[in-house]
Amino acid sequence: MSNIKFELKANVVEELEAFSQILKKSHSEILNEALENYFKEQQEILSKKNQEDESALTNLDYNEFWDDLDFD
């Protein structure tokens, strides 16, 4: 596993510290939970968008479907 460096805004660090004390959880635990929730939410959004895109591509009415077919 590689180390990733990132910077947090000052207000985020303050909130992280406060919630760490309130919840009695480590900073890493809070960040891991937050990222897991973020990834889950984004995956649901992408999945929904994917379904809508597929639906838009395959949602032809009767005339649209048959008008594009050529029987030679």
C-alpha positions as CSV (number, residue, x, y, z in Angstrom):
1,M,0.0,0.0,0.0
2,S,1.4,3.4,-0.9
3,N,1.2,6.5,1.2
4,I,-0.9,9.3,-0.1
5,K,-0.2,12.9,1.0
6,F,-3.1,15.3,1.1
7,E,-3.9,18.6,2.8
8,L,-7.0,19.4,4.8
9,K,-8.4,22.8,5.3
10,A,-8.0,24.3,8.8
11,N,-11.7,24.1,9.6
12,V,-11.8,20.5,8.5
13,V,-8.9,19.7,10.8
14,E,-10.6,21.5,13.7
15,E,-13.8,19.5,13.1
16,L,-11.9,16.3,12.8
17,E,-10.2,16.9,16.1
18,A,-13.5,17.9,17.8
19,F,-15.4,14.8,16.5
20,S,-12.5,12.6,17.4
21,Q,-12.8,13.7,21.0
22,I,-16.6,13.6,21.1
23,L,-16.9,10.2,19.4
24,K,-13.7,8.8,21.0
25,K,-12.5,7.6,17.6
26,S,-9.1,8.1,16.0
27,H,-8.7,10.6,13.2
28,S,-8.0,7.7,10.8
29,E,-11.1,5.9,11.8
30,I,-13.3,8.9,11.2
31,L,-11.7,9.6,7.8
32,N,-12.0,6.0,6.8
33,E,-15.7,6.0,7.7
34,A,-16.3,9.3,5.9
35,L,-14.5,8.1,2.7
36,E,-16.4,4.7,2.8
37,N,-19.7,6.6,3.0
38,Y,-18.5,9.0,0.2
39,F,-17.5,6.2,-2.1
40,K,-20.8,4.3,-1.5
41,E,-22.8,7.5,-2.2
42,Q,-20.8,8.2,-5.4
43,Q,-21.2,4.6,-6.6
44,E,-25.0,4.9,-6.1
45,I,-25.1,8.1,-8.1
46,L,-23.0,6.7,-10.9
47,S,-25.1,3.5,-11.0
48,K,-28.3,5.6,-11.2
49,K,-26.8,7.7,-14.0
50,N,-25.7,4.6,-15.8
51,Q,-29.2,3.1,-15.6
52,E,-30.7,6.4,-16.9
53,D,-28.2,6.5,-19.8
54,E,-29.0,2.9,-20.7
55,S,-32.7,3.6,-20.5
56,A,-32.3,6.6,-22.7
57,L,-30.5,4.6,-25.3
58,T,-32.9,1.7,-25.3
59,N,-36.2,3.5,-24.7
60,L,-37.4,3.7,-28.2
61,D,-41.1,3.9,-29.0
62,Y,-42.6,1.6,-31.7
63,N,-42.2,4.0,-34.6
64,E,-38.6,5.0,-33.7
65,F,-37.6,1.3,-33.6
66,W,-39.3,0.2,-36.8
67,D,-38.5,3.4,-38.8
68,D,-34.8,2.7,-38.5
69,L,-35.0,-0.9,-39.8
70,D,-34.5,-1.7,-43.5
71,F,-35.8,-4.9,-44.9
72,D,-34.3,-5.5,-48.3
